Amino acid sequence: MADPVPSGGGRGPVSGAIYDLGYRPYDGPRNGLGAIAWALFVEGFRNAFGLGRSGRSKVLPFLLLGINLLPVVIIVGVLVFIHLDELPLGYAAYASRTQVLLSIFVAAQAPVLFSRDLRHGTIALYLARPLPSTAYAVARWASLLAATLVFLLTPILALYLGAVLGELDFGEQTAAALKAALLAVLLATGLTGISGLIASVSVRRGFAVVATIAVLLLGNGVVTAVQGISEEQSRPRIGEVAGLFSPYSLYRGAMGALTDERVLTPPTGGGLQAAYFGVMVALALVSLGALLVRYRRLAGR
Amino acid sequence: MTVLNPTILRLSAQALLGRRRGLVLMLIPGLVLVLAVVVRALTEEGVGYDIVSEVGYTLALPIVALLAASAVLGPEIDDGSIVYLIAKPVPRHAVAVSKYVVAWLATVALGAFPLFLAGVVLDASEPGRAVAWGFASLVSGTAYTALFLGLAALTRHAVVIGLLYVLLWEGLLGALLTGIRWLAIGPWGLQVGSAISDAVDEPGTGLTYALLAALVVTAGSVWFAGDRLRSFTLRGDE
């Protein structure tokens, strides 16, 4: 910092100098962009589960996580007590069955990461540091993605451990669990992008939550209705195409293509199956891109 | 004592329909209606009535009620400007009732009525069925709105708790534990609907119980909201 006054060098007062109070400036090592972004990521990841926040903010994420794991305990219990030779609910189907919990988790925790800084204006403090707005947005996005992945992958891991320790076929279970993990990553990137974008646009917390739920669950409800009707009318092609329009139906379609799980109107034909995966990746990239644009615009203000 | 305050009615309506929130509120029933029209245009009469029950009644209606109820009270509590409102010499219960009336009108106009319309569009040959769904959503929409208003007055996390109630309690658990029908608003509305048309599945709580329960929840929640406003304390963000 430029020193406009005759400096006392911090050693004893000089008459007339009112700026230099003699405090020692920081001359230790300064961490670069990577360290700042990493710190932001870790802090955001902890905040998504209420860690480092008030006790009351821990209730919801851990309650949801607990309810999400409850069926695993029951499934594994049933598996080992009555000696089934396969899991009663597949790894990939699990996330589909508990999508309500997942939606509430993502919708409720996205505003924690994206809305609070905007609403309270603390975003200006972050952007005043040597941290570009894009790095801030990516760090926040990564925090929410990591939290969503924890939510999605923990049940898969627990089911897998239960299945392997229950001595089901190791190779089969590993392959199925890995496929489910891949699908979970694809789903999580889409959900993170959508909910993050909504939370960064709508600063009112409650509104962002409902809007996210409306997009995720109402969208899924509409697509499911269309798929049901198209199957009933023996015109499955319409349902297969309709499935491209909501994150959960994309997940179900991809699951139908990748595993032998039964779903409504699974995509048939290589082109459409590839389209399901392509749209999932595109959804993740486009929503992340929109998030970056949003924060660049905010930083420019 | 006047129960309704015109100024609060006007301000609440502005908060409800202003800007993006109003847009989303319109979009949700719009989506259901568009879907109904498209399905009707492509298939024969009576196909896809699940849209009314599965998409409209269990998802769109509670979401509209939640948005409406939290819109009239939530933001003011969130940013603390509610203190300017309750500093006025207006009875707190009148504040709550006025806000409820606005939210209720929105729920009826954008939640219950579109369901009736969607029913008519999907199956014009059987208007009784659409009327039944309309009344079912009228009853449950009335109770949902009141419940969510009470929640909004109780806690900052009203929206999340409301969603947990609708999606987890009534949705996931309600499908597994049938006894939940005694303690869930959705089945009460269905009970009323099934009294009008046989096409609506009867949850089996009895019409009297359903109506009484809906009435108790509605009146109790609105009274509770007023009572919470009476003893309101402002809390910081967590």
Interface residues (C-beta under 8 A of the other chain):
Chain A: R53 S54 R56 S57 L60 I67 V100 L101 S103 I104 A107 A108 R116 H120 S202 R204 R205 G206 F207 V209 V210 A211 I213 A214 L217 L218 G221 V222 T224 A225 V226 G228 I229 E232 Q233
Chain B: R20 R21 V24 L27 I28 L31 V32 L35 V39 T43 V47 G48 D50 I51 E54 V55 L59 A60 I63 L66 L67 S70 A71 G74 P75 D78 H157 A158 V159 V160 L163 L164 L167 L168 G171 L172 D237 E238
